[in-house]
Amino acid sequence: MERRGVRQLDFEDRASRYPVNITVRYRPLGEIGWVESKTINISRSGILFEADEPLDVDTPLEISFDLPTEFGGSGDGTLTCRGMVVRTIMPPASDAPPVVAATIANYRSS
């Protein structure tokens, strides 16, 4: 069902998520230092990862990780992406890290 200006997402619209727990480095665009963390899942259009602190929605990010061989990586290359925060999920426990969902808009490998 579609209303004017509003489109419902079909199940097929959502990219498949792969539960991949790998090291990821991220930083808000323009920052110098990287923050290291772990992914929760990855899709062709985005990434879900633990953050050291909550990030505001619409924050542009650089994200860097080694693409696992299971997903076409060679094991010796790094994928660096640009994206944007679409959601920050605060944990129910105070000692758990926030979780950030970010889009992957473009990428380069090195």
MODELLER restraints for C-alpha pairs under 7 A, 6 or more apart:
rsr = mdl.restraints
at = mdl.atoms
rsr.add(forms.Gaussian(group=physical.xy_distance, feature=features.Distance(at['CA:1:A'], at['CA:8:A']), mean=6.73, stdev=0.5))
rsr.add(forms.Gaussian(group=physical.xy_distance, feature=features.Distance(at['CA:2:A'], at['CA:8:A']), mean=6.26, stdev=0.5))
rsr.add(forms.Gaussian(group=physical.xy_distance, feature=features.Distance(at['CA:15:A'], at['CA:43:A']), mean=6.00, stdev=0.5))
rsr.add(forms.Gaussian(group=physical.xy_distance, feature=features.Distance(at['CA:15:A'], at['CA:44:A']), mean=6.47, stdev=0.5))
rsr.add(forms.Gaussian(group=physical.xy_distance, feature=features.Distance(at['CA:15:A'], at['CA:45:A']), mean=6.68, stdev=0.5))
rsr.add(forms.Gaussian(group=physical.xy_distance, feature=features.Distance(at['CA:16:A'], at['CA:43:A']), mean=5.77, stdev=0.5))
rsr.add(forms.Gaussian(group=physical.xy_distance, feature=features.Distance(at['CA:17:A'], at['CA:41:A']), mean=6.09, stdev=0.5))
rsr.add(forms.Gaussian(group=physical.xy_distance, feature=features.Distance(at['CA:17:A'], at['CA:42:A']), mean=5.55, stdev=0.5))
rsr.add(forms.Gaussian(group=physical.xy_distance, feature=features.Distance(at['CA:17:A'], at['CA:43:A']), mean=4.70, stdev=0.5))
rsr.add(forms.Gaussian(group=physical.xy_distance, feature=features.Distance(at['CA:18:A'], at['CA:41:A']), mean=5.29, stdev=0.5))
rsr.add(forms.Gaussian(group=physical.xy_distance, feature=features.Distance(at['CA:18:A'], at['CA:42:A']), mean=5.32, stdev=0.5))
rsr.add(forms.Gaussian(group=physical.xy_distance, feature=features.Distance(at['CA:18:A'], at['CA:43:A']), mean=6.17, stdev=0.5))
rsr.add(forms.Gaussian(group=physical.xy_distance, feature=features.Distance(at['CA:19:A'], at['CA:40:A']), mean=6.03, stdev=0.5))
rsr.add(forms.Gaussian(group=physical.xy_distance, feature=features.Distance(at['CA:19:A'], at['CA:41:A']), mean=4.33, stdev=0.5))
rsr.add(forms.Gaussian(group=physical.xy_distance, feature=features.Distance(at['CA:19:A'], at['CA:42:A']), mean=6.69, stdev=0.5))
rsr.add(forms.Gaussian(group=physical.xy_distance, feature=features.Distance(at['CA:20:A'], at['CA:39:A']), mean=6.45, stdev=0.5))
rsr.add(forms.Gaussian(group=physical.xy_distance, feature=features.Distance(at['CA:20:A'], at['CA:40:A']), mean=5.93, stdev=0.5))
rsr.add(forms.Gaussian(group=physical.xy_distance, feature=features.Distance(at['CA:20:A'], at['CA:41:A']), mean=5.01, stdev=0.5))
rsr.add(forms.Gaussian(group=physical.xy_distance, feature=features.Distance(at['CA:20:A'], at['CA:42:A']), mean=6.50, stdev=0.5))
rsr.add(forms.Gaussian(group=physical.xy_distance, feature=features.Distance(at['CA:21:A'], at['CA:38:A']), mean=6.11, stdev=0.5))
rsr.add(forms.Gaussian(group=physical.xy_distance, feature=features.Distance(at['CA:21:A'], at['CA:39:A']), mean=4.98, stdev=0.5))
rsr.add(forms.Gaussian(group=physical.xy_distance, feature=features.Distance(at['CA:21:A'], at['CA:40:A']), mean=5.45, stdev=0.5))
rsr.add(forms.Gaussian(group=physical.xy_distance, feature=features.Distance(at['CA:21:A'], at['CA:41:A']), mean=6.87, stdev=0.5))
rsr.add(forms.Gaussian(group=physical.xy_distance, feature=features.Distance(at['CA:22:A'], at['CA:38:A']), mean=5.46, stdev=0.5))
rsr.add(forms.Gaussian(group=physical.xy_distance, feature=features.Distance(at['CA:22:A'], at['CA:39:A']), mean=5.46, stdev=0.5))
rsr.add(forms.Gaussian(group=physical.xy_distance, feature=features.Distance(at['CA:23:A'], at['CA:36:A']), mean=6.88, stdev=0.5))
rsr.add(forms.Gaussian(group=physical.xy_distance, feature=features.Distance(at['CA:23:A'], at['CA:37:A']), mean=5.72, stdev=0.5))
rsr.add(forms.Gaussian(group=physical.xy_distance, feature=features.Distance(at['CA:23:A'], at['CA:38:A']), mean=4.63, stdev=0.5))
rsr.add(forms.Gaussian(group=physical.xy_distance, feature=features.Distance(at['CA:23:A'], at['CA:39:A']), mean=6.45, stdev=0.5))
rsr.add(forms.Gaussian(group=physical.xy_distance, feature=features.Distance(at['CA:23:A'], at['CA:65:A']), mean=6.52, stdev=0.5))
rsr.add(forms.Gaussian(group=physical.xy_distance, feature=features.Distance(at['CA:24:A'], at['CA:36:A']), mean=5.78, stdev=0.5))
rsr.add(forms.Gaussian(group=physical.xy_distance, feature=features.Distance(at['CA:24:A'], at['CA:37:A']), mean=5.32, stdev=0.5))
rsr.add(forms.Gaussian(group=physical.xy_distance, feature=features.Distance(at['CA:24:A'], at['CA:38:A']), mean=5.48, stdev=0.5))
rsr.add(forms.Gaussian(group=physical.xy_distance, feature=features.Distance(at['CA:24:A'], at['CA:39:A']), mean=6.31, stdev=0.5))
rsr.add(forms.Gaussian(group=physical.xy_distance, feature=features.Distance(at['CA:24:A'], at['CA:63:A']), mean=6.98, stdev=0.5))
rsr.add(forms.Gaussian(group=physical.xy_distance, feature=features.Distance(at['CA:24:A'], at['CA:64:A']), mean=5.85, stdev=0.5))
rsr.add(forms.Gaussian(group=physical.xy_distance, feature=features.Distance(at['CA:24:A'], at['CA:65:A']), mean=4.84, stdev=0.5))
rsr.add(forms.Gaussian(group=physical.xy_distance, feature=features.Distance(at['CA:25:A'], at['CA:34:A']), mean=5.80, stdev=0.5))
rsr.add(forms.Gaussian(group=physical.xy_distance, feature=features.Distance(at['CA:25:A'], at['CA:35:A']), mean=5.38, stdev=0.5))
rsr.add(forms.Gaussian(group=physical.xy_distance, feature=features.Distance(at['CA:25:A'], at['CA:36:A']), mean=4.45, stdev=0.5))
rsr.add(forms.Gaussian(group=physical.xy_distance, feature=features.Distance(at['CA:25:A'], at['CA:37:A']), mean=6.22, stdev=0.5))
rsr.add(forms.Gaussian(group=physical.xy_distance, feature=features.Distance(at['CA:25:A'], at['CA:63:A']), mean=5.72, stdev=0.5))
rsr.add(forms.Gaussian(group=physical.xy_distance, feature=features.Distance(at['CA:25:A'], at['CA:64:A']), mean=5.07, stdev=0.5))
rsr.add(forms.Gaussian(group=physical.xy_distance, feature=features.Distance(at['CA:25:A'], at['CA:65:A']), mean=6.32, stdev=0.5))
rsr.add(forms.Gaussian(group=physical.xy_distance, feature=features.Distance(at['CA:26:A'], at['CA:34:A']), mean=5.47, stdev=0.5))
rsr.add(forms.Gaussian(group=physical.xy_distance, feature=features.Distance(at['CA:26:A'], at['CA:35:A']), mean=5.35, stdev=0.5))
rsr.add(forms.Gaussian(group=physical.xy_distance, feature=features.Distance(at['CA:26:A'], at['CA:36:A']), mean=6.64, stdev=0.5))
rsr.add(forms.Gaussian(group=physical.xy_distance, feature=features.Distance(at['CA:26:A'], at['CA:61:A']), mean=6.79, stdev=0.5))
rsr.add(forms.Gaussian(group=physical.xy_distance, feature=features.Distance(at['CA:26:A'], at['CA:62:A']), mean=5.58, stdev=0.5))
rsr.add(forms.Gaussian(group=physical.xy_distance, feature=features.Distance(at['CA:26:A'], at['CA:63:A']), mean=4.37, stdev=0.5))
rsr.add(forms.Gaussian(group=physical.xy_distance, feature=features.Distance(at['CA:26:A'], at['CA:64:A']), mean=6.23, stdev=0.5))
rsr.add(forms.Gaussian(group=physical.xy_distance, feature=features.Distance(at['CA:27:A'], at['CA:33:A']), mean=6.86, stdev=0.5))
rsr.add(forms.Gaussian(group=physical.xy_distance, feature=features.Distance(at['CA:27:A'], at['CA:34:A']), mean=5.23, stdev=0.5))
rsr.add(forms.Gaussian(group=physical.xy_distance, feature=features.Distance(at['CA:27:A'], at['CA:35:A']), mean=6.20, stdev=0.5))
rsr.add(forms.Gaussian(group=physical.xy_distance, feature=features.Distance(at['CA:27:A'], at['CA:61:A']), mean=5.67, stdev=0.5))
rsr.add(forms.Gaussian(group=physical.xy_distance, feature=features.Distance(at['CA:27:A'], at['CA:62:A']), mean=5.46, stdev=0.5))
rsr.add(forms.Gaussian(group=physical.xy_distance, feature=features.Distance(at['CA:27:A'], at['CA:63:A']), mean=6.72, stdev=0.5))
rsr.add(forms.Gaussian(group=physical.xy_distance, feature=features.Distance(at['CA:28:A'], at['CA:59:A']), mean=6.72, stdev=0.5))
rsr.add(forms.Gaussian(group=physical.xy_distance, feature=features.Distance(at['CA:28:A'], at['CA:60:A']), mean=5.84, stdev=0.5))
rsr.add(forms.Gaussian(group=physical.xy_distance, feature=features.Distance(at['CA:28:A'], at['CA:61:A']), mean=4.38, stdev=0.5))
rsr.add(forms.Gaussian(group=physical.xy_distance, feature=features.Distance(at['CA:28:A'], at['CA:62:A']), mean=6.23, stdev=0.5))
rsr.add(forms.Gaussian(group=physical.xy_distance, feature=features.Distance(at['CA:29:A'], at['CA:60:A']), mean=5.49, stdev=0.5))
rsr.add(forms.Gaussian(group=physical.xy_distance, feature=features.Distance(at['CA:29:A'], at['CA:61:A']), mean=4.86, stdev=0.5))
rsr.add(forms.Gaussian(group=physical.xy_distance, feature=features.Distance(at['CA:29:A'], at['CA:62:A']), mean=5.76, stdev=0.5))
rsr.add(forms.Gaussian(group=physical.xy_distance, feature=features.Distance(at['CA:37:A'], at['CA:50:A']), mean=6.05, stdev=0.5))
rsr.add(forms.Gaussian(group=physical.xy_distance, feature=features.Distance(at['CA:37:A'], at['CA:51:A']), mean=6.48, stdev=0.5))
rsr.add(forms.Gaussian(group=physical.xy_distance, feature=features.Distance(at['CA:38:A'], at['CA:49:A']), mean=5.79, stdev=0.5))
rsr.add(forms.Gaussian(group=physical.xy_distance, feature=features.Distance(at['CA:38:A'], at['CA:50:A']), mean=5.80, stdev=0.5))
rsr.add(forms.Gaussian(group=physical.xy_distance, feature=features.Distance(at['CA:39:A'], at['CA:48:A']), mean=5.92, stdev=0.5))
rsr.add(forms.Gaussian(group=physical.xy_distance, feature=features.Distance(at['CA:39:A'], at['CA:49:A']), mean=4.11, stdev=0.5))
rsr.add(forms.Gaussian(group=physical.xy_distance, feature=features.Distance(at['CA:39:A'], at['CA:50:A']), mean=6.39, stdev=0.5))
rsr.add(forms.Gaussian(group=physical.xy_distance, feature=features.Distance(at['CA:40:A'], at['CA:48:A']), mean=5.43, stdev=0.5))
rsr.add(forms.Gaussian(group=physical.xy_distance, feature=features.Distance(at['CA:40:A'], at['CA:49:A']), mean=5.19, stdev=0.5))
rsr.add(forms.Gaussian(group=physical.xy_distance, feature=features.Distance(at['CA:41:A'], at['CA:47:A']), mean=6.03, stdev=0.5))
rsr.add(forms.Gaussian(group=physical.xy_distance, feature=features.Distance(at['CA:41:A'], at['CA:48:A']), mean=5.29, stdev=0.5))
rsr.add(forms.Gaussian(group=physical.xy_distance, feature=features.Distance(at['CA:42:A'], at['CA:48:A']), mean=6.32, stdev=0.5))
rsr.add(forms.Gaussian(group=physical.xy_distance, feature=features.Distance(at['CA:45:A'], at['CA:103:A']), mean=5.80, stdev=0.5))
rsr.add(forms.Gaussian(group=physical.xy_distance, feature=features.Distance(at['CA:45:A'], at['CA:104:A']), mean=5.20, stdev=0.5))
rsr.add(forms.Gaussian(group=physical.xy_distance, feature=features.Distance(at['CA:46:A'], at['CA:102:A']), mean=5.52, stdev=0.5))
rsr.add(forms.Gaussian(group=physical.xy_distance, feature=features.Distance(at['CA:46:A'], at['CA:103:A']), mean=4.13, stdev=0.5))
rsr.add(forms.Gaussian(group=physical.xy_distance, feature=features.Distance(at['CA:46:A'], at['CA:104:A']), mean=4.76, stdev=0.5))
rsr.add(forms.Gaussian(group=physical.xy_distance, feature=features.Distance(at['CA:47:A'], at['CA:101:A']), mean=5.84, stdev=0.5))
rsr.add(forms.Gaussian(group=physical.xy_distance, feature=features.Distance(at['CA:47:A'], at['CA:102:A']), mean=5.47, stdev=0.5))
rsr.add(forms.Gaussian(group=physical.xy_distance, feature=features.Distance(at['CA:47:A'], at['CA:103:A']), mean=6.46, stdev=0.5))
rsr.add(forms.Gaussian(group=physical.xy_distance, feature=features.Distance(at['CA:48:A'], at['CA:99:A']), mean=6.90, stdev=0.5))
rsr.add(forms.Gaussian(group=physical.xy_distance, feature=features.Distance(at['CA:48:A'], at['CA:100:A']), mean=5.66, stdev=0.5))
rsr.add(forms.Gaussian(group=physical.xy_distance, feature=features.Distance(at['CA:48:A'], at['CA:101:A']), mean=4.45, stdev=0.5))
rsr.add(forms.Gaussian(group=physical.xy_distance, feature=features.Distance(at['CA:48:A'], at['CA:102:A']), mean=6.48, stdev=0.5))
rsr.add(forms.Gaussian(group=physical.xy_distance, feature=features.Distance(at['CA:49:A'], at['CA:99:A']), mean=5.61, stdev=0.5))
rsr.add(forms.Gaussian(group=physical.xy_distance, feature=features.Distance(at['CA:49:A'], at['CA:100:A']), mean=5.44, stdev=0.5))
rsr.add(forms.Gaussian(group=physical.xy_distance, feature=features.Distance(at['CA:49:A'], at['CA:101:A']), mean=6.63, stdev=0.5))
rsr.add(forms.Gaussian(group=physical.xy_distance, feature=features.Distance(at['CA:50:A'], at['CA:97:A']), mean=6.05, stdev=0.5))
rsr.add(forms.Gaussian(group=physical.xy_distance, feature=features.Distance(at['CA:50:A'], at['CA:98:A']), mean=5.89, stdev=0.5))
rsr.add(forms.Gaussian(group=physical.xy_distance, feature=features.Distance(at['CA:50:A'], at['CA:99:A']), mean=4.46, stdev=0.5))
rsr.add(forms.Gaussian(group=physical.xy_distance, feature=features.Distance(at['CA:50:A'], at['CA:100:A']), mean=6.15, stdev=0.5))
rsr.add(forms.Gaussian(group=physical.xy_distance, feature=features.Distance(at['CA:51:A'], at['CA:97:A']), mean=6.12, stdev=0.5))
rsr.add(forms.Gaussian(group=physical.xy_distance, feature=features.Distance(at['CA:51:A'], at['CA:98:A']), mean=5.57, stdev=0.5))
rsr.add(forms.Gaussian(group=physical.xy_distance, feature=features.Distance(at['CA:51:A'], at['CA:99:A']), mean=5.78, stdev=0.5))
rsr.add(forms.Gaussian(group=physical.xy_distance, feature=features.Distance(at['CA:51:A'], at['CA:100:A']), mean=6.35, stdev=0.5))
rsr.add(forms.Gaussian(group=physical.xy_distance, feature=features.Distance(at['CA:52:A'], at['CA:97:A']), mean=6.17, stdev=0.5))
rsr.add(forms.Gaussian(group=physical.xy_distance, feature=features.Distance(at['CA:52:A'], at['CA:98:A']), mean=6.98, stdev=0.5))
rsr.add(forms.Gaussian(group=physical.xy_distance, feature=features.Distance(at['CA:53:A'], at['CA:98:A']), mean=6.27, stdev=0.5))
rsr.add(forms.Gaussian(group=physical.xy_distance, feature=features.Distance(at['CA:54:A'], at['CA:88:A']), mean=6.24, stdev=0.5))
rsr.add(forms.Gaussian(group=physical.xy_distance, feature=features.Distance(at['CA:54:A'], at['CA:98:A']), mean=5.84, stdev=0.5))
rsr.add(forms.Gaussian(group=physical.xy_distance, feature=features.Distance(at['CA:55:A'], at['CA:88:A']), mean=6.36, stdev=0.5))
rsr.add(forms.Gaussian(group=physical.xy_distance, feature=features.Distance(at['CA:56:A'], at['CA:85:A']), mean=6.89, stdev=0.5))
rsr.add(forms.Gaussian(group=physical.xy_distance, feature=features.Distance(at['CA:57:A'], at['CA:85:A']), mean=4.96, stdev=0.5))
rsr.add(forms.Gaussian(group=physical.xy_distance, feature=features.Distance(at['CA:57:A'], at['CA:86:A']), mean=5.17, stdev=0.5))
rsr.add(forms.Gaussian(group=physical.xy_distance, feature=features.Distance(at['CA:57:A'], at['CA:87:A']), mean=5.75, stdev=0.5))
rsr.add(forms.Gaussian(group=physical.xy_distance, feature=features.Distance(at['CA:58:A'], at['CA:84:A']), mean=5.50, stdev=0.5))
rsr.add(forms.Gaussian(group=physical.xy_distance, feature=features.Distance(at['CA:58:A'], at['CA:85:A']), mean=5.09, stdev=0.5))
rsr.add(forms.Gaussian(group=physical.xy_distance, feature=features.Distance(at['CA:58:A'], at['CA:86:A']), mean=6.14, stdev=0.5))
rsr.add(forms.Gaussian(group=physical.xy_distance, feature=features.Distance(at['CA:59:A'], at['CA:84:A']), mean=5.50, stdev=0.5))
rsr.add(forms.Gaussian(group=physical.xy_distance, feature=features.Distance(at['CA:59:A'], at['CA:85:A']), mean=5.32, stdev=0.5))
rsr.add(forms.Gaussian(group=physical.xy_distance, feature=features.Distance(at['CA:60:A'], at['CA:83:A']), mean=5.80, stdev=0.5))
rsr.add(forms.Gaussian(group=physical.xy_distance, feature=features.Distance(at['CA:60:A'], at['CA:84:A']), mean=4.36, stdev=0.5))
rsr.add(forms.Gaussian(group=physical.xy_distance, feature=features.Distance(at['CA:60:A'], at['CA:85:A']), mean=6.54, stdev=0.5))
rsr.add(forms.Gaussian(group=physical.xy_distance, feature=features.Distance(at['CA:61:A'], at['CA:82:A']), mean=5.67, stdev=0.5))
rsr.add(forms.Gaussian(group=physical.xy_distance, feature=features.Distance(at['CA:61:A'], at['CA:83:A']), mean=5.25, stdev=0.5))
rsr.add(forms.Gaussian(group=physical.xy_distance, feature=features.Distance(at['CA:61:A'], at['CA:84:A']), mean=5.54, stdev=0.5))
rsr.add(forms.Gaussian(group=physical.xy_distance, feature=features.Distance(at['CA:62:A'], at['CA:80:A']), mean=6.92, stdev=0.5))
rsr.add(forms.Gaussian(group=physical.xy_distance, feature=features.Distance(at['CA:62:A'], at['CA:81:A']), mean=5.62, stdev=0.5))
rsr.add(forms.Gaussian(group=physical.xy_distance, feature=features.Distance(at['CA:62:A'], at['CA:82:A']), mean=4.64, stdev=0.5))
rsr.add(forms.Gaussian(group=physical.xy_distance, feature=features.Distance(at['CA:62:A'], at['CA:83:A']), mean=6.47, stdev=0.5))
rsr.add(forms.Gaussian(group=physical.xy_distance, feature=features.Distance(at['CA:63:A'], at['CA:80:A']), mean=5.62, stdev=0.5))
rsr.add(forms.Gaussian(group=physical.xy_distance, feature=features.Distance(at['CA:63:A'], at['CA:81:A']), mean=5.04, stdev=0.5))
rsr.add(forms.Gaussian(group=physical.xy_distance, feature=features.Distance(at['CA:63:A'], at['CA:82:A']), mean=6.25, stdev=0.5))
rsr.add(forms.Gaussian(group=physical.xy_distance, feature=features.Distance(at['CA:64:A'], at['CA:78:A']), mean=6.74, stdev=0.5))
rsr.add(forms.Gaussian(group=physical.xy_distance, feature=features.Distance(at['CA:64:A'], at['CA:79:A']), mean=5.57, stdev=0.5))
rsr.add(forms.Gaussian(group=physical.xy_distance, feature=features.Distance(at['CA:64:A'], at['CA:80:A']), mean=4.23, stdev=0.5))
rsr.add(forms.Gaussian(group=physical.xy_distance, feature=features.Distance(at['CA:64:A'], at['CA:81:A']), mean=6.16, stdev=0.5))
rsr.add(forms.Gaussian(group=physical.xy_distance, feature=features.Distance(at['CA:65:A'], at['CA:78:A']), mean=5.54, stdev=0.5))
rsr.add(forms.Gaussian(group=physical.xy_distance, feature=features.Distance(at['CA:65:A'], at['CA:79:A']), mean=5.43, stdev=0.5))
rsr.add(forms.Gaussian(group=physical.xy_distance, feature=features.Distance(at['CA:65:A'], at['CA:80:A']), mean=6.62, stdev=0.5))
rsr.add(forms.Gaussian(group=physical.xy_distance, feature=features.Distance(at['CA:66:A'], at['CA:77:A']), mean=5.98, stdev=0.5))
rsr.add(forms.Gaussian(group=physical.xy_distance, feature=features.Distance(at['CA:66:A'], at['CA:78:A']), mean=4.41, stdev=0.5))
rsr.add(forms.Gaussian(group=physical.xy_distance, feature=features.Distance(at['CA:66:A'], at['CA:79:A']), mean=5.89, stdev=0.5))
rsr.add(forms.Gaussian(group=physical.xy_distance, feature=features.Distance(at['CA:67:A'], at['CA:73:A']), mean=4.72, stdev=0.5))
rsr.add(forms.Gaussian(group=physical.xy_distance, feature=features.Distance(at['CA:67:A'], at['CA:75:A']), mean=6.98, stdev=0.5))
rsr.add(forms.Gaussian(group=physical.xy_distance, feature=features.Distance(at['CA:67:A'], at['CA:78:A']), mean=6.49, stdev=0.5))
rsr.add(forms.Gaussian(group=physical.xy_distance, feature=features.Distance(at['CA:67:A'], at['CA:79:A']), mean=6.39, stdev=0.5))
rsr.add(forms.Gaussian(group=physical.xy_distance, feature=features.Distance(at['CA:68:A'], at['CA:75:A']), mean=6.33, stdev=0.5))
rsr.add(forms.Gaussian(group=physical.xy_distance, feature=features.Distance(at['CA:69:A'], at['CA:75:A']), mean=5.80, stdev=0.5))
rsr.add(forms.Gaussian(group=physical.xy_distance, feature=features.Distance(at['CA:77:A'], at['CA:109:A']), mean=6.62, stdev=0.5))
rsr.add(forms.Gaussian(group=physical.xy_distance, feature=features.Distance(at['CA:77:A'], at['CA:110:A']), mean=5.49, stdev=0.5))
rsr.add(forms.Gaussian(group=physical.xy_distance, feature=features.Distance(at['CA:78:A'], at['CA:109:A']), mean=5.59, stdev=0.5))
rsr.add(forms.Gaussian(group=physical.xy_distance, feature=features.Distance(at['CA:78:A'], at['CA:110:A']), mean=5.30, stdev=0.5))
rsr.add(forms.Gaussian(group=physical.xy_distance, feature=features.Distance(at['CA:79:A'], at['CA:107:A']), mean=6.66, stdev=0.5))
rsr.add(forms.Gaussian(group=physical.xy_distance, feature=features.Distance(at['CA:79:A'], at['CA:108:A']), mean=5.82, stdev=0.5))
rsr.add(forms.Gaussian(group=physical.xy_distance, feature=features.Distance(at['CA:79:A'], at['CA:109:A']), mean=4.47, stdev=0.5))
rsr.add(forms.Gaussian(group=physical.xy_distance, feature=features.Distance(at['CA:79:A'], at['CA:110:A']), mean=6.53, stdev=0.5))
rsr.add(forms.Gaussian(group=physical.xy_distance, feature=features.Distance(at['CA:80:A'], at['CA:107:A']), mean=5.48, stdev=0.5))
rsr.add(forms.Gaussian(group=physical.xy_distance, feature=features.Distance(at['CA:80:A'], at['CA:108:A']), mean=5.45, stdev=0.5))
rsr.add(forms.Gaussian(group=physical.xy_distance, feature=features.Distance(at['CA:80:A'], at['CA:109:A']), mean=6.19, stdev=0.5))
rsr.add(forms.Gaussian(group=physical.xy_distance, feature=features.Distance(at['CA:81:A'], at['CA:104:A']), mean=6.21, stdev=0.5))
rsr.add(forms.Gaussian(group=physical.xy_distance, feature=features.Distance(at['CA:81:A'], at['CA:106:A']), mean=5.65, stdev=0.5))
rsr.add(forms.Gaussian(group=physical.xy_distance, feature=features.Distance(at['CA:81:A'], at['CA:107:A']), mean=4.06, stdev=0.5))
rsr.add(forms.Gaussian(group=physical.xy_distance, feature=features.Distance(at['CA:81:A'], at['CA:108:A']), mean=6.50, stdev=0.5))
rsr.add(forms.Gaussian(group=physical.xy_distance, feature=features.Distance(at['CA:82:A'], at['CA:104:A']), mean=5.93, stdev=0.5))
rsr.add(forms.Gaussian(group=physical.xy_distance, feature=features.Distance(at['CA:82:A'], at['CA:105:A']), mean=5.71, stdev=0.5))
rsr.add(forms.Gaussian(group=physical.xy_distance, feature=features.Distance(at['CA:82:A'], at['CA:106:A']), mean=5.55, stdev=0.5))
rsr.add(forms.Gaussian(group=physical.xy_distance, feature=features.Distance(at['CA:82:A'], at['CA:107:A']), mean=6.24, stdev=0.5))
rsr.add(forms.Gaussian(group=physical.xy_distance, feature=features.Distance(at['CA:83:A'], at['CA:102:A']), mean=6.16, stdev=0.5))
rsr.add(forms.Gaussian(group=physical.xy_distance, feature=features.Distance(at['CA:83:A'], at['CA:103:A']), mean=4.86, stdev=0.5))
rsr.add(forms.Gaussian(group=physical.xy_distance, feature=features.Distance(at['CA:83:A'], at['CA:104:A']), mean=4.53, stdev=0.5))
rsr.add(forms.Gaussian(group=physical.xy_distance, feature=features.Distance(at['CA:83:A'], at['CA:105:A']), mean=4.98, stdev=0.5))
rsr.add(forms.Gaussian(group=physical.xy_distance, feature=features.Distance(at['CA:84:A'], at['CA:102:A']), mean=5.21, stdev=0.5))
rsr.add(forms.Gaussian(group=physical.xy_distance, feature=features.Distance(at['CA:84:A'], at['CA:103:A']), mean=5.32, stdev=0.5))
rsr.add(forms.Gaussian(group=physical.xy_distance, feature=features.Distance(at['CA:85:A'], at['CA:100:A']), mean=6.89, stdev=0.5))
rsr.add(forms.Gaussian(group=physical.xy_distance, feature=features.Distance(at['CA:85:A'], at['CA:101:A']), mean=5.93, stdev=0.5))
rsr.add(forms.Gaussian(group=physical.xy_distance, feature=features.Distance(at['CA:85:A'], at['CA:102:A']), mean=4.25, stdev=0.5))
rsr.add(forms.Gaussian(group=physical.xy_distance, feature=features.Distance(at['CA:85:A'], at['CA:103:A']), mean=6.56, stdev=0.5))
rsr.add(forms.Gaussian(group=physical.xy_distance, feature=features.Distance(at['CA:86:A'], at['CA:101:A']), mean=5.69, stdev=0.5))
rsr.add(forms.Gaussian(group=physical.xy_distance, feature=features.Distance(at['CA:86:A'], at['CA:102:A']), mean=5.36, stdev=0.5))
rsr.add(forms.Gaussian(group=physical.xy_distance, feature=features.Distance(at['CA:86:A'], at['CA:103:A']), mean=6.88, stdev=0.5))
rsr.add(forms.Gaussian(group=physical.xy_distance, feature=features.Distance(at['CA:87:A'], at['CA:100:A']), mean=5.84, stdev=0.5))
rsr.add(forms.Gaussian(group=physical.xy_distance, feature=features.Distance(at['CA:87:A'], at['CA:101:A']), mean=5.12, stdev=0.5))
rsr.add(forms.Gaussian(group=physical.xy_distance, feature=features.Distance(at['CA:88:A'], at['CA:98:A']), mean=6.76, stdev=0.5))
rsr.add(forms.Gaussian(group=physical.xy_distance, feature=features.Distance(at['CA:88:A'], at['CA:99:A']), mean=5.70, stdev=0.5))
rsr.add(forms.Gaussian(group=physical.xy_distance, feature=features.Distance(at['CA:88:A'], at['CA:100:A']), mean=4.50, stdev=0.5))
rsr.add(forms.Gaussian(group=physical.xy_distance, feature=features.Distance(at['CA:88:A'], at['CA:101:A']), mean=6.34, stdev=0.5))
rsr.add(forms.Gaussian(group=physical.xy_distance, feature=features.Distance(at['CA:89:A'], at['CA:98:A']), mean=5.69, stdev=0.5))
rsr.add(forms.Gaussian(group=physical.xy_distance, feature=features.Distance(at['CA:89:A'], at['CA:99:A']), mean=5.04, stdev=0.5))
rsr.add(forms.Gaussian(group=physical.xy_distance, feature=features.Distance(at['CA:89:A'], at['CA:100:A']), mean=6.29, stdev=0.5))
rsr.add(forms.Gaussian(group=physical.xy_distance, feature=features.Distance(at['CA:90:A'], at['CA:98:A']), mean=4.78, stdev=0.5))
rsr.add(forms.Gaussian(group=physical.xy_distance, feature=features.Distance(at['CA:90:A'], at['CA:99:A']), mean=6.59, stdev=0.5))
rsr.add(forms.Gaussian(group=physical.xy_distance, feature=features.Distance(at['CA:91:A'], at['CA:97:A']), mean=6.48, stdev=0.5))
rsr.add(forms.Gaussian(group=physical.xy_distance, feature=features.Distance(at['CA:91:A'], at['CA:98:A']), mean=5.59, stdev=0.5))
